[in-house]
Amino acid sequence: MIKPEHQEKEEKIIRILSTDVPGNKQVYAGLTRIKGVSWSLSNAVCHVLGISKERKIVSLNEQEIKKISEFIKNPKLPDFMLNRRKDFEAGKSLHLIGSDLDLIKEFDIKRLKKIRSYRGLRHALGQPVRGQRTRSHFRTRGKKKAVGVMNKPKAGKKQ
């Protein structure tokens, strides 16, 4: 089956901040595919840079993609919109994206375990950290599988 040329153009994948974003997505929804970019940040990017939210990602030119990348790396937004407010080491509010976000989160959990805080202990035990009840949920988290009861061997068979 032969596809029309305009359909192939829309199936193109655009790379923004080392993340593949499908070209047929709108800018507003497509930017949320980048790790560390929420819906509110995506909306702010479109609003501040003057890009229509309904435009397709594939219709963006190189300059617009560069502007978007620079804005997401260093957003000029109020602190409540950033994902790392009052950073422990830096002492200021940051916005992290991609693998930096994963790395910092991992370091935070290691620090909590090291100082033996309640949250750190809960992470170490594989238990819920944010106060959820454990009576009926979280039975398999942190363990391999629940152990069942073994049946008695039948009288005729030896094991």
N, C-alpha and C positions, 0 to 999 in steps of 0.2 A: 504494500500500500504506500503510495507516494503522499508525503505531507506537504501542505502549502508552505511557501518560504516564510511568510510572516509568523507562522506557528513555530517554526524552528528558532526564530529570533527570540521569541518569548520564553522558550525553554532554556535559554542560555543561563549559565551560572556566573554571578558576579562575586568577586572576592573583595570583601571589606574587612579590614583589620584581621587578616588571616582566618576568616570564616567564609565558607561558601554560602551565598544567599541566592535562592532561586530567583531568576529574573522575572518570572510571572507574578511574583508577590508585589503588593503595594509597598511603598516606602515605609509607611507606618508599621505594618506587620512584619516586613522583611528585616528591619533593623533589630527587632526583638530576637532574631535568631542568633545574634552575637551575644556570647556569654558576658553578663554584666550590664546589658542594656534592657531595661524594663519598658513597659508600655508607656509609663509617664516620661521616662527619659527620651524615648523615641518620639513622643508627641512634642517634647520641648525642642528636640533637634529640628524637627520639621518647622516648628513655629519660629524659632530664633533664626534659622538659616533661610526662611522664606521658601521652603520646598513644599509643594502640595502633597498632602498625605495620600491622595488617591493615585499619584503617579506610579508607574511600574518601575521596579529597580533597574530593569534593562534600559529604560529611557534616560537614566542618569549619565552624564558625561564624566570624563576623568576629573575635571576641576571640581564638580559637585561631590564626587566620591572622596576626593582629597579633603574638601572642606568638612564633610561629614566625619571622616576619620580623625581629623585634627580636633574637631569639636568634642567628639566622644572621648578622646585621650585626655583632653584638658577642658572640661565643661565649665563655662562661666555661668553657673547656676547657684541658687541658694543651697545651703548646707543640707537641708532636709531632703533634697533630691539626689544626693550622692550616696553611694553604697558603703562608704567607710568613713563615718563621722567620728571625729576626735580619735584618730588613730593612736594606738598605744605607743608605738615607737616614734612616729613623726610628730605627734602632738597637734596635727592639723587635720582637716577633713580632706579626704582623697576620693577619687573614683577609679576603681580598678576594673579591668576587663580581661577576659580570656584566661590564660594559664596563671597570670599574676593573682587573680582572684582565688583560684584553687590553692595555690601555694601559700598565700597569706592565711587562708582559712585553716589549712593543715597546721601551720605554725601556731595559730591561736589555740587549736585543740591540744597540741603538744604542750604549750605553755600552761594551759589549764590543768593538764595531767601532772605536769612537773610540780606545780605549786600545791597540788593535792586539794584543789577546790571541789566543792560539791559537784559542779558541772563536769569537772575533769574526771572525777570518780565515776560519774554516770556514763560518760563517754567510754571510759576504760572497761566498764562492766557490760557495755552494750545495751544499757537500759535507756528509756526515754529521758531526755534532759530537761524538757520544759514543763514538767509537772503533770504529765498525763497519767491516768490511772493504769495500773498494770494487772488488774485482776483478770480481765477477759481478753486483753490484747498483749502484744509484745512477747508472746510465748516462745516464738522461734527466733527472735532477733538476737544475734550474738552467739547462738548455738547452732550446731549443724542441723539436726532434725530431732523431733520428739521420739522418744524410745517407747515402743509398744510393748505389750505383754506377750511373752512367748507361750505358745500352746505346749501342753505336755506331749511328749512323744507317745505315739500309739504303741500298744503292747506288742504287736507283731513286728515292728520295725526297730532296728538298733541304730543309734547315732554315734 
